[in-house]
Amino acid sequence: MTVAIKNNNKTPLVVPASVRRRAGFKSGQELEFKASGGVITILPKLPSADDEYTAEQRAFIDAQLDAGEKTQIHGPFDSADSLVAYLKTEIKKRAVLKKSKRH
């Protein structure tokens, strides 16, 4: 869809309602404008991560991430073969543990 208007620096530039509808913009929605090389891009403004969680939720998530960083991490491995060898060793260890727990 193409709509032509005449730019007049004395009046605000208005995006026609038909273009806004075609883009899927809703009334009251926050929009973000970017200009580069003679092109103006209008995008819906995305919420920041701070708006998604309460302070309590954010503190809980941060604590979980901190705890995760303290856990044992395996690797990096020199090659895919060394990774496969490590995994096979772990599988054998776990199989032995399962057998010992059954008895």
PAZALUM-636948 format. One record per residue: residue number from 1; y, z, x of N, C-alpha, C in turn; residue in three letters. Coordinates in nm, 2 decimals, always signed. Each point is the difference from the previous one (the first is absolute). Layout:
<nodes>
+-----+--------+--------+--------+--------+--------+--------+--------+--------+--------+-----+
|   n |    npy |    npz |    npx |   capy |   capz |   capx |    cpy |    cpz |    cpx | res |
+-----+--------+--------+--------+--------+--------+--------+--------+--------+--------+-----+
| NUM |      Y |      Z |      X |      Y |      Z |      X |      Y |      Z |      X | ALA |
...
+-----+--------+--------+--------+--------+--------+--------+--------+--------+--------+-----+
</nodes>
This chain:
<nodes>
+-----+--------+--------+--------+--------+--------+--------+--------+--------+--------+-----+
|   n |    npy |    npz |    npx |   capy |   capz |   capx |    cpy |    cpz |    cpx | res |
+-----+--------+--------+--------+--------+--------+--------+--------+--------+--------+-----+
|   1 |  -0.12 |  +0.00 |  +0.08 |  +0.12 |  +0.00 |  -0.08 |  +0.12 |  +0.00 |  +0.09 | MET |
|   2 |  +0.10 |  -0.09 |  -0.03 |  +0.12 |  -0.01 |  +0.08 |  +0.12 |  +0.02 |  -0.10 | THR |
|   3 |  +0.09 |  +0.09 |  +0.03 |  +0.12 |  +0.01 |  -0.07 |  +0.12 |  -0.01 |  +0.09 | VAL |
|   4 |  +0.09 |  -0.08 |  -0.03 |  +0.12 |  -0.02 |  +0.09 |  +0.12 |  +0.07 |  -0.06 | ALA |
|   5 |  +0.07 |  +0.07 |  +0.08 |  +0.13 |  +0.06 |  -0.04 |  +0.10 |  -0.02 |  +0.11 | ILE |
|   6 |  +0.13 |  +0.01 |  -0.04 |  +0.10 |  -0.02 |  +0.10 |  +0.04 |  +0.14 |  +0.06 | LYS |
|   7 |  +0.00 |  +0.01 |  +0.13 |  +0.04 |  +0.13 |  +0.06 |  +0.15 |  +0.01 |  +0.01 | ASN |
|   8 |  +0.05 |  +0.11 |  -0.06 |  +0.14 |  +0.03 |  +0.00 |  +0.02 |  +0.14 |  +0.06 | ASN |
|   9 |  +0.07 |  +0.01 |  +0.11 |  +0.01 |  +0.13 |  +0.07 |  +0.08 |  +0.10 |  -0.08 | ASN |
|  10 |  +0.06 |  -0.04 |  -0.11 |  +0.08 |  +0.09 |  -0.09 |  -0.08 |  +0.07 |  -0.10 | LYS |
|  11 |  -0.12 |  -0.06 |  -0.03 |  -0.08 |  +0.07 |  -0.10 |  -0.14 |  +0.03 |  +0.06 | THR |
|  12 |  -0.06 |  +0.10 |  -0.05 |  -0.13 |  +0.03 |  +0.06 |  -0.11 |  -0.11 |  -0.03 | PRO |
|  13 |  -0.09 |  -0.01 |  +0.09 |  -0.11 |  -0.09 |  -0.01 |  -0.10 |  +0.06 |  -0.10 | LEU |
|  14 |  -0.04 |  -0.08 |  -0.10 |  -0.08 |  +0.06 |  -0.11 |  -0.13 |  -0.09 |  +0.00 | VAL |
|  15 |  -0.12 |  +0.07 |  +0.01 |  -0.12 |  -0.06 |  -0.02 |  -0.03 |  -0.02 |  -0.14 | VAL |
|  16 |  -0.02 |  -0.13 |  -0.05 |  -0.02 |  -0.02 |  -0.14 |  -0.12 |  +0.07 |  -0.05 | PRO |
|  17 |  +0.00 |  +0.04 |  -0.13 |  -0.11 |  +0.08 |  -0.06 |  -0.13 |  -0.08 |  +0.00 | ALA |
|  18 |  +0.01 |  -0.13 |  -0.01 |  -0.13 |  -0.08 |  +0.00 |  -0.06 |  +0.01 |  +0.14 | SER |
|  19 |  +0.07 |  +0.00 |  +0.10 |  -0.05 |  +0.01 |  +0.14 |  -0.06 |  +0.14 |  +0.02 | VAL |
|  20 |  +0.07 |  +0.11 |  -0.05 |  -0.05 |  +0.13 |  +0.02 |  -0.13 |  +0.02 |  -0.08 | ARG |
|  21 |  -0.01 |  -0.06 |  -0.12 |  -0.13 |  +0.01 |  -0.08 |  -0.11 |  -0.07 |  +0.08 | ARG |
|  22 |  +0.03 |  -0.12 |  +0.05 |  -0.10 |  -0.08 |  +0.07 |  -0.05 |  +0.08 |  +0.12 | ARG |
|  23 |  +0.09 |  +0.07 |  +0.07 |  -0.04 |  +0.08 |  +0.12 |  -0.07 |  +0.13 |  -0.04 | ALA |
|  24 |  +0.00 |  +0.04 |  -0.13 |  -0.07 |  +0.11 |  -0.04 |  +0.08 |  +0.13 |  +0.02 | GLY |
|  25 |  +0.13 |  -0.01 |  +0.02 |  +0.08 |  +0.12 |  +0.02 |  +0.03 |  +0.07 |  -0.14 | PHE |
|  26 |  -0.02 |  +0.13 |  +0.00 |  +0.02 |  +0.08 |  -0.12 |  +0.14 |  +0.06 |  -0.01 | LYS |
|  27 |  +0.05 |  +0.03 |  -0.11 |  +0.13 |  +0.06 |  -0.02 |  +0.00 |  +0.14 |  +0.06 | SER |
|  28 |  +0.10 |  +0.03 |  +0.08 |  +0.01 |  +0.13 |  +0.07 |  -0.08 |  +0.01 |  +0.13 | GLY |
|  29 |  -0.08 |  -0.10 |  +0.03 |  -0.07 |  +0.00 |  +0.13 |  +0.09 |  -0.01 |  +0.12 | GLN |
|  30 |  -0.03 |  +0.07 |  +0.10 |  +0.08 |  -0.01 |  +0.13 |  -0.04 |  -0.12 |  +0.07 | GLU |
|  31 |  +0.09 |  -0.07 |  +0.06 |  -0.02 |  -0.12 |  +0.07 |  +0.05 |  +0.01 |  +0.14 | LEU |
|  32 |  -0.06 |  -0.08 |  +0.09 |  +0.05 |  +0.00 |  +0.14 |  +0.04 |  -0.14 |  +0.03 | GLU |
|  33 |  +0.11 |  -0.02 |  +0.07 |  +0.06 |  -0.13 |  +0.03 |  -0.01 |  -0.01 |  +0.15 | PHE |
|  34 |  -0.05 |  -0.12 |  +0.05 |  -0.01 |  -0.03 |  +0.14 |  +0.07 |  -0.14 |  +0.02 | LYS |
|  35 |  +0.09 |  -0.01 |  +0.10 |  +0.06 |  -0.13 |  +0.02 |  -0.03 |  -0.04 |  +0.15 | ALA |
|  36 |  -0.04 |  -0.13 |  +0.01 |  -0.02 |  -0.05 |  +0.13 |  +0.01 |  -0.15 |  +0.00 | SER |
|  37 |  +0.07 |  -0.06 |  +0.09 |  +0.01 |  -0.15 |  +0.01 |  +0.04 |  -0.07 |  -0.13 | GLY |
|  38 |  +0.09 |  +0.05 |  -0.07 |  +0.04 |  -0.06 |  -0.12 |  -0.09 |  +0.02 |  -0.12 | GLY |
|  39 |  -0.10 |  +0.08 |  +0.01 |  -0.09 |  +0.03 |  -0.11 |  +0.01 |  +0.15 |  -0.04 | VAL |
|  40 |  +0.00 |  +0.02 |  -0.13 |  +0.00 |  +0.14 |  -0.05 |  -0.13 |  +0.02 |  -0.07 | ILE |
|  41 |  -0.07 |  +0.10 |  +0.05 |  -0.13 |  +0.04 |  -0.06 |  +0.02 |  +0.13 |  -0.08 | THR |
|  42 |  -0.05 |  +0.00 |  -0.13 |  +0.01 |  +0.12 |  -0.08 |  -0.14 |  +0.04 |  -0.03 | ILE |
|  43 |  -0.03 |  +0.13 |  +0.04 |  -0.13 |  +0.06 |  -0.02 |  +0.01 |  +0.13 |  -0.07 | LEU |
|  44 |  -0.11 |  +0.04 |  -0.07 |  +0.00 |  +0.13 |  -0.06 |  +0.00 |  +0.11 |  +0.11 | PRO |
|  45 |  +0.08 |  +0.10 |  -0.02 |  +0.01 |  +0.11 |  +0.10 |  -0.12 |  +0.08 |  -0.01 | LYS |
|  46 |  -0.08 |  +0.01 |  +0.11 |  -0.12 |  +0.08 |  +0.00 |  +0.03 |  +0.15 |  +0.02 | LEU |
|  47 |  -0.07 |  +0.09 |  -0.07 |  +0.02 |  +0.14 |  +0.02 |  -0.04 |  +0.04 |  +0.14 | PRO |
|  48 |  +0.08 |  +0.10 |  +0.06 |  -0.04 |  +0.05 |  +0.13 |  -0.11 |  +0.10 |  -0.02 | SER |
|  49 |  -0.07 |  +0.02 |  +0.11 |  -0.12 |  +0.10 |  +0.00 |  +0.05 |  +0.14 |  -0.04 | ALA |
|  50 |  +0.12 |  +0.03 |  +0.03 |  +0.05 |  +0.14 |  -0.03 |  +0.01 |  +0.02 |  -0.15 | ASP |
|  51 |  +0.01 |  -0.11 |  -0.08 |  +0.01 |  +0.01 |  -0.15 |  -0.14 |  +0.01 |  -0.06 | ASP |
|  52 |  -0.10 |  -0.03 |  +0.07 |  -0.14 |  +0.00 |  -0.06 |  -0.06 |  +0.13 |  -0.01 | GLU |
|  53 |  +0.03 |  +0.10 |  +0.09 |  -0.06 |  +0.13 |  +0.00 |  +0.10 |  +0.11 |  -0.01 | TYR |
|  54 |  -0.05 |  +0.11 |  -0.05 |  +0.09 |  +0.12 |  +0.00 |  -0.01 |  +0.06 |  +0.14 | THR |
|  55 |  +0.09 |  +0.10 |  +0.02 |  +0.00 |  +0.06 |  +0.13 |  -0.13 |  +0.07 |  +0.03 | ALA |
|  56 |  -0.06 |  +0.06 |  -0.10 |  -0.13 |  +0.07 |  +0.01 |  -0.11 |  -0.10 |  +0.04 | GLU |
|  57 |  +0.00 |  -0.11 |  -0.07 |  -0.10 |  -0.11 |  +0.02 |  +0.01 |  -0.05 |  +0.14 | GLN |
|  58 |  +0.12 |  -0.03 |  +0.04 |  +0.03 |  -0.05 |  +0.14 |  -0.05 |  +0.10 |  +0.10 | ARG |
|  59 |  +0.03 |  +0.13 |  -0.02 |  -0.05 |  +0.10 |  +0.10 |  -0.15 |  +0.01 |  +0.01 | ALA |
|  60 |  -0.07 |  -0.02 |  -0.12 |  -0.14 |  +0.00 |  +0.00 |  -0.06 |  -0.12 |  +0.08 | PHE |
|  61 |  +0.06 |  -0.12 |  -0.03 |  -0.04 |  -0.12 |  +0.07 |  +0.02 |  +0.01 |  +0.15 | ILE |
|  62 |  +0.12 |  +0.05 |  +0.04 |  +0.03 |  +0.02 |  +0.14 |  -0.10 |  +0.10 |  +0.07 | ASP |
|  63 |  -0.04 |  +0.10 |  -0.07 |  -0.10 |  +0.10 |  +0.05 |  -0.13 |  -0.07 |  +0.02 | ALA |
|  64 |  -0.04 |  -0.08 |  -0.10 |  -0.13 |  -0.07 |  +0.01 |  +0.00 |  -0.10 |  +0.12 | GLN |
|  65 |  +0.11 |  -0.07 |  +0.02 |  +0.01 |  -0.09 |  +0.11 |  +0.00 |  +0.07 |  +0.14 | LEU |
|  66 |  +0.06 |  +0.12 |  +0.00 |  +0.00 |  +0.08 |  +0.13 |  -0.14 |  +0.04 |  +0.03 | ASP |
|  67 |  -0.07 |  +0.05 |  -0.11 |  -0.14 |  +0.04 |  +0.02 |  -0.09 |  -0.12 |  +0.05 | ALA |
|  68 |  +0.02 |  -0.11 |  -0.06 |  -0.07 |  -0.12 |  +0.04 |  +0.02 |  -0.04 |  +0.14 | GLY |
|  69 |  +0.12 |  +0.02 |  +0.05 |  +0.02 |  -0.03 |  +0.14 |  -0.07 |  +0.09 |  +0.10 | GLU |
|  70 |  -0.04 |  +0.12 |  -0.05 |  -0.07 |  +0.09 |  +0.09 |  -0.15 |  -0.02 |  +0.00 | LYS |
|  71 |  -0.05 |  -0.09 |  -0.08 |  -0.15 |  -0.02 |  -0.01 |  -0.04 |  -0.09 |  +0.12 | THR |
|  72 |  -0.13 |  +0.01 |  +0.02 |  -0.06 |  -0.08 |  +0.11 |  +0.01 |  -0.15 |  -0.03 | GLN |
|  73 |  +0.04 |  -0.07 |  +0.09 |  +0.01 |  -0.15 |  -0.02 |  -0.09 |  -0.06 |  +0.11 | ILE |
|  74 |  -0.08 |  -0.10 |  -0.04 |  -0.09 |  -0.07 |  +0.09 |  +0.06 |  -0.14 |  +0.03 | HIS |
|  75 |  -0.02 |  -0.03 |  +0.13 |  +0.05 |  -0.13 |  +0.05 |  +0.13 |  +0.02 |  +0.07 | GLY |
|  76 |  +0.07 |  -0.10 |  +0.05 |  -0.03 |  -0.14 |  -0.02 |  -0.13 |  -0.04 |  +0.08 | PRO |
|  77 |  -0.06 |  -0.10 |  -0.04 |  -0.12 |  -0.05 |  +0.06 |  +0.03 |  -0.12 |  +0.09 | PHE |
|  78 |  -0.07 |  -0.01 |  +0.11 |  +0.02 |  -0.11 |  +0.09 |  -0.04 |  -0.14 |  -0.06 | ASP |
|  79 |  -0.10 |  +0.01 |  -0.09 |  -0.05 |  -0.13 |  -0.06 |  -0.06 |  +0.03 |  -0.13 | SER |
|  80 |  -0.04 |  -0.10 |  -0.07 |  -0.07 |  +0.01 |  -0.13 |  -0.14 |  +0.06 |  +0.03 | ALA |
|  81 |  -0.06 |  -0.04 |  +0.11 |  -0.13 |  +0.05 |  +0.03 |  +0.00 |  +0.15 |  +0.02 | ASP |
|  82 |  +0.11 |  +0.05 |  +0.07 |  +0.00 |  +0.15 |  +0.02 |  +0.03 |  +0.07 |  -0.13 | SER |
|  83 |  +0.07 |  -0.06 |  -0.09 |  +0.02 |  +0.06 |  -0.13 |  -0.14 |  +0.01 |  -0.08 | LEU |
|  84 |  -0.07 |  -0.11 |  +0.00 |  -0.13 |  -0.01 |  -0.06 |  -0.09 |  +0.11 |  +0.06 | VAL |
|  85 |  +0.00 |  +0.01 |  +0.13 |  -0.09 |  +0.10 |  +0.06 |  +0.04 |  +0.14 |  -0.04 | ALA |
|  86 |  +0.12 |  +0.02 |  +0.00 |  +0.05 |  +0.14 |  -0.05 |  -0.04 |  +0.03 |  -0.14 | TYR |
|  87 |  +0.01 |  -0.10 |  -0.09 |  -0.03 |  +0.02 |  -0.14 |  -0.16 |  +0.02 |  -0.01 | LEU |
|  88 |  -0.07 |  -0.07 |  +0.07 |  -0.15 |  +0.02 |  +0.00 |  -0.04 |  +0.14 |  +0.04 | LYS |
|  89 |  +0.07 |  +0.05 |  +0.11 |  -0.02 |  +0.13 |  +0.04 |  +0.03 |  +0.11 |  -0.10 | THR |
|  90 |  +0.11 |  -0.03 |  -0.07 |  +0.05 |  +0.10 |  -0.11 |  -0.10 |  +0.00 |  -0.11 | GLU |
|  91 |  -0.05 |  -0.12 |  -0.04 |  -0.10 |  -0.01 |  -0.11 |  -0.12 |  +0.08 |  +0.04 | ILE |
|  92 |  -0.05 |  -0.02 |  +0.12 |  -0.12 |  +0.08 |  +0.04 |  +0.02 |  +0.15 |  +0.00 | LYS |
|  93 |  +0.12 |  +0.04 |  +0.04 |  +0.04 |  +0.15 |  +0.00 |  +0.00 |  +0.05 |  -0.14 | LYS |
|  94 |  +0.05 |  -0.08 |  -0.09 |  +0.01 |  +0.05 |  -0.14 |  -0.13 |  +0.00 |  -0.07 | ARG |
|  95 |  -0.09 |  -0.10 |  +0.04 |  -0.13 |  +0.00 |  -0.06 |  -0.08 |  +0.13 |  +0.05 | ALA |
|  96 |  +0.02 |  +0.04 |  +0.12 |  -0.07 |  +0.12 |  +0.05 |  +0.05 |  +0.12 |  -0.07 | VAL |
|  97 |  +0.13 |  +0.00 |  -0.02 |  +0.06 |  +0.12 |  -0.08 |  -0.05 |  +0.01 |  -0.14 | LEU |
|  98 |  -0.01 |  -0.12 |  -0.07 |  -0.05 |  +0.00 |  -0.13 |  -0.15 |  +0.05 |  -0.01 | LYS |
|  99 |  -0.08 |  -0.04 |  +0.10 |  -0.14 |  +0.05 |  +0.00 |  -0.01 |  +0.15 |  +0.03 | LYS |
| 100 |  +0.09 |  +0.05 |  +0.09 |  -0.01 |  +0.14 |  +0.03 |  +0.05 |  +0.08 |  -0.12 | SER |
| 101 |  +0.09 |  -0.05 |  -0.08 |  +0.05 |  +0.07 |  -0.12 |  -0.10 |  +0.01 |  -0.12 | LYS |
| 102 |  -0.09 |  -0.10 |  +0.00 |  -0.10 |  -0.01 |  -0.10 |  -0.11 |  +0.11 |  +0.01 | ARG |
| 103 |  -0.03 |  +0.04 |  +0.12 |  -0.11 |  +0.09 |  +0.03 |  +0.05 |  +0.14 |  -0.01 | HIS |
+-----+--------+--------+--------+--------+--------+--------+--------+--------+--------+-----+
</nodes>
